[in-house]
């Protein structure tokens, strides 16, 4: 099952560049190959740490986690899938490492995730959790199909 994950690191760009500088060519190629397997939006948090929103399955999440651990990158994984499916609010007002506002791009990733992975069962779970009045037009469309 695909999940919408927020990976919060305790690593700034300078620290990550130091790690990359020490990587072999094969390690860099592996990392690039791994990152090409999923959709993600990178952003900078309020402490100047590199973070990302990503759509991953459990296997890819294990691979990313192993990579971060291998290089000593401290991180935290937050699964936001239910928040997205249930239309719960969370902060998307972030910039990238050159100061560009990433909120619209993050919102597009969220919309793509919701459109691609919302099922009738998820909508029924939403009804059980939040009530029938919480349904959006999108939710009703999922139930109708």
Residue, then its C-alpha position, 0 to 999 in steps of 0.5 A: x500500500x502506498x503512503x504519503x510520508x513526511x520525512x523530517x531530517x536533522x540534516x541541512x544542505x551543507x551536512x548532506x553535501x559533506x556526505x555526498x562528497x564522501x560517497x563512491x560513484x556506485x553509492x551515488x548511483x544507488x541513491x539516484x536510482x532509489x530516489x527515481x522510484x518514487x514521487x517526492x517534493x523536498x523542502x527546507x523546514x524552519x530549522x534549515x533542515x532538508x525534508x521531503x514529502x514522498x509517496x512510498x510503499x513500505x519497501x521503499x520506506x525501508x530502503x530510504x530509512x536504511x540509506x539515511x541510517x547508513x550515513x548517520x542522518x537523523x530523521x523522523x517519518x510521519x505517515x500523513x496518509x490518513x490526514x490526506x484521505x480524511x481531509x485533515x489540515x497540516x502545514x504545507x507552507x515550505x520553501x526549497x533550498x533556494x527560497x522558492x515557495x513549494x506549497x503549490x507543488x506539495x498540494x499537487x503531490x497531495x492531490x495526486x496521492x488522493x486521486x490515485x489511492x483513495x478507495x471505497x474502504x477508505x471513504x467508508x472509514x472516513x464516514x465512521x471516523x468523521x461522519x457522513x457530513x464530512x464527505x466531499x464531492x471527491x469522496x462521493x465520486x469514489x463511492x459512486x464508482 
